[in-house]
């Protein structure tokens, strides 16, 4: 990650957490005996997670752009308050049909506030916050308080909580757009994607599938890395599986031409007409918990 070569300031927040500045942007570096991780405050974007004695779990593009404008390629982008093109989302106002609203919402393209950083011998806990602004109201006319919590230990927990701070209910969609590090495409398979069919998904070409009745626990098996990644999700109504393959990778300026060979996106999502309704004063949480075990 190129930003790590241009760090200009470092502040120790806890024994295991540092706040660093690079090119005017802020990042959290976690170095705990149980795991390491990196988080960008731009987008509240998890950039890496590596348990002790394990291969990296999260994939990051070698050509990712860290400019505080473009969403970062790789890691776990937060798609919110809609998923996919704005014009296709039922949670977006009709104005999106005619104007250039950002794909996957605006949370991943905004700077978040650090609310809390704690650590002890068992884990590190980090909480970041995003609230409405004139620009967010232009895109999505609702009052909200969006909080993401990262719990970093030998497992990783991400809790994305949407608080409705307005006087009327709203619908929202989104996803934790998780890019997983894999050894090579023919070494991986995924089980538990659909409660109806119990099929196993393999990776041998372009894939972009939405599973609308996903299991709570999904398993990514990697024979080459000799491990399993357990992905436990709550609060989602779908699971998105995506790899752009060769043609897609070549079309991205922020992914190397062969980058598709070492990544696989498995995304707990809230999509479609069944997007979540949050009443005034209420909240909803989308959660993913990642754990790694030997295969």
N, C-alpha and C positions, 0 to 999 in steps of 0.2 A: 504494500500500500504506500503510494508515493508520499502521502502527507506526513508519514513518520520520519521522513528524511529532512523535514523543514520545521521541526518543533522549535518554537521561540520562547515558550514559557511553560513551566511545570509547577503545579501546586499540589501538595500532598493533602488529600481530604481525610483519608483514614490510613491505617497501616497497609491496606491492600488496594486502595483506590487513589489514582492521581488524575487531576484535571489538567490537560495539556492544551496548548494553543498552537495551531499551525496555519499559516497563511490567513490569520484572522478568524479561523473557525476553531471550535472547541470540541474536544474529545475526552472520553473517560477511558483510562487504561486500568484494567483490573488484573492484578497479579496475586492470586490466592493459592495456597498449597493444593487446593482441590481442582483449580481450573484457572485459565487466563481468558480474558475477553476484552474487546474494544467496542466502544459505543460512540457514535457521532451525535452531538446535540442537534446538528442539522438533520431533521427527519426523525430524531430519536431512533436512530438506525443502528441496530446491532451489526457490527462489521465482522466479528469473529467470536468463536467459542471453542476452546480446546480443553477438555478435561485432562487432568494429569495422566500420563502414561497412555494417551490416546492420540490417534490421528485427528487433525482438525475436523470438526463437525460441520462448520459453516463455510461455504464457498464465497470467495470475493474475486471479482474480475481483476486480472493484472492490469487492465487498461481503464479501471474505474476512474471517474472524474470527480475530484473533490473541490468544487468551486462555489459551494453554497447556493447554487441555482438549480443545477440539474440533479435529479434524483440519482442516488448512488447505485451502480450496477453490482448486485450481489448482496450478501448478508441477509438481513431480514427487513426489507422495506415495510413500512406501515401504510397499507392502502386504506384510506378513510376520507370522507364518509361515503364513498362509493368505490366499486371495483370495476375495472375495465374502462372503456370509453364512456365519457360522461353522457353522450347522446343516447347510449343504450341502457342507462341506469334509471330505474323507476324512482330512485330516491333524489334525483337531481331536478331542479326547477326547469321548466320548458325553455328558458333562455339558453340552456346548454345546447339546444338543438341548432342554434344559429351562431354561437360564439365558440371561441377556442378555449374551452374549459379543459383543465389537465386530466389526462387519464389517471385512474386510480386515486382520484381525490387530491387534496392539498396537504395532508399531514406530512407526507414524505418530502415536501418541498418547503417546509417551514422550519424556523429555528425554535427549539423547545427550551423551556426553563428547567433548570435543575432544582428539584424540590427537596431531595433527600439522598444522602449516601451514608450507608452504615456497613460495618463489617465486623465479624468476629471469627472465631476459629472454625465455624461451620460453613459460613456463607457470606457473600456480599449482597447488599440490597440497594438498588438504585431506583429512584422514582423521578420521572420527567413529566412536564405538564405543557399542554397547548390549550389556549383559550381563544375565543372568537376575536376577530379584528375587522376593520372596515373591508379588507380584501376578502376575508372568509365569508363575511355577510353578503358580499357581491356574488360569490360563487354558490353559497348555501346559506339561506337566510334564517339561521337558527342560533340560539345561545347555547353554549356547551362548555364543558370542562373535560378535556381528554387527558387521561393519566395513563402512562405506561410504567409498569413495574418490572424490573429485571431482578431475578433472584439467581445468583451465580454460585454454584457449588459443584459437586460431582455431577449434578444435573443442572439444566437450565430451565427456568420458568419465566415466561413472558405473559403478563396480565395486561390487557388493553381495556381500560374501563371508560365507557362513554357516559358522562353525566349530563342530563338535560337540565340546564339552569334557567330555561325559559318558562313561559306560562302555557305553552301548548305542546302537545306531543309531536315527535318527529320520527321519521323512518331513516335508518342509515344502513349502509352496507360497507363491506371492506374485506380485508384479509391481512394475515401475517404471511407475507410473500416469501417464504423461507427457501433460500438456495442452499442445498446440501452438497457438501464436498463428497465426491465419489472417486473411486480409483480409475474406473473405465466403464463404458456403457455395458459391455457384455458381462460384467461381474456383478451387476446389481439387479434386484427384484424388489417389488413392494407388495406387501400383503395387507389386507384389511381395509382396502379403499372403499368397498361397497358392501353393505350389510346384505344386500339382496343376492348378489352373485358369488361372493367369496372368491373372486378371481384374483390371480396374481398378475401384477403389471411388470413387464420388462421394458428395457430401453434399447430400441434398435432403429430409431428414426425419429422424425419430428413427431411431437406429441403435445396435444393441448386438449385435455379432457376434464370435464366437470362431473364429479361423482356426487349425486344429490342425496344419497343415503349412506354417508360414510360411517365406518366404525369409530368408536371413541379412541381406540388405540390402533395406530398404523405402524407397520414395521418395515424399515428400509434395510435390506440385507446386502452386505458388500463382501463377496467372497475374497476379493483381493486384499481388502483391509482387514479381513477376518473379524468383522464386528457387525452388530445389529444396532441400528438407531431406532429406539422406540419413541413414537410421536403421539403423545396423549393430548387430545383437543377437547375443549368445552366451549359452548356458546356459538358454535358455527353451525351452518345448515348445509355445507358442501365442502368438498375437498377438490382442489384444483391441482392437476398434474401437468407439468410443462417442461419441455426442453426444445429450444429453437432449432436444434440440429445445425448442420453445416451452413445452409443458405441463410438461416436466421442469424447465426453468429456473424457471418460476413456482413450482414446489413447493419449491425450495431457498431457505432464508432467507439463504444466503451467496452467492447469484448473482443478478445483475440479470435482469430479465425478458427482456432481449435479449442476455444474455451468451453464449447458445448460438451466436450468429452469428459470433463471433470465436474460437471454440475448437474443437479436434478432438482427441480422445484416441486415441493409438496406443500400446498398452501391451505391451511384451514381458513375457510372463507364464509362470508355472509353475502349472498347474492340473490338476484332475481326478485320476483314479486313477493317472495317470502322474507324479504329483508326485515330486520328487527325494528319494531316500534318501541320507542322509549317515551313513557309518559312524562309530563312535566314533573320535575323534582325527583325522577327515578333514574336508574342507571342500568347498564348492561355490560358484561365483561366477556371478552373473547380471550381464551387462554390456550397456550401451547406449552407442553412440558417435554423436554428432550432428555433422553438418557441413553447411554451407550453401554453395551454389554458385549463380551466376546461371542463370536458366532459359534 
